[in-house]
């Protein structure tokens, strides 16, 4: 290997780290928790099937024992995770290209035609790193292999509507609650090839 090659091997990771200026991360808005009219924390298996067609829950070690169910589109897959409590609501979903990622569960055929799956906030596979940073800010963790990760823990106050709904359901609440958000992304040649987002709430 020539001296120039050694220099390039050393500088490449440095240049990758300097590609984006350091800055604050931007927690996702509500629109990023929705895709194909399925909303994290609002939908469950029954409403998922009403909107997207029949599918079955499945368990795999790769998903920490949570139940998942998903669909295969024309070029991409979409998989949803379900919480154990709270009526089994959707707690997360991820988008991935066909083939590279082994999901470990059978996927149902997506009933609606869709060449590109996009969140209501505009995140879609194939978008550039710069576009992604424009939405969420610089990732907290970024590896040379193109894996990015964001984590937020936010304290939220209950709205009067939420307090009223909880009281009517026999679970009165006061004060605030914690919202944990995780985003994971993978890029191939500067383009998004995998996107995962989850939101969990604890009182």
Secondary structure, 3 states (H helix, E strand, C coil): CCHHHHHHHHHHHHHHHHCCCCCCCCCCCHHHHEECCEECCCCCHHHHHHHHCCCCCEECHHHCCCEEEEEECCCEEEEEEECCCCCCCEEEEEEEECCCCCCCCCCEECCCCCCCCEECCCCECCCEHHHHHHHHCCCCEECCCCEEEEEEEEEEECCHHHHHHHHHCCCCCCCEEEEEEEEEEEEECCEEEEEEEEEEEEC
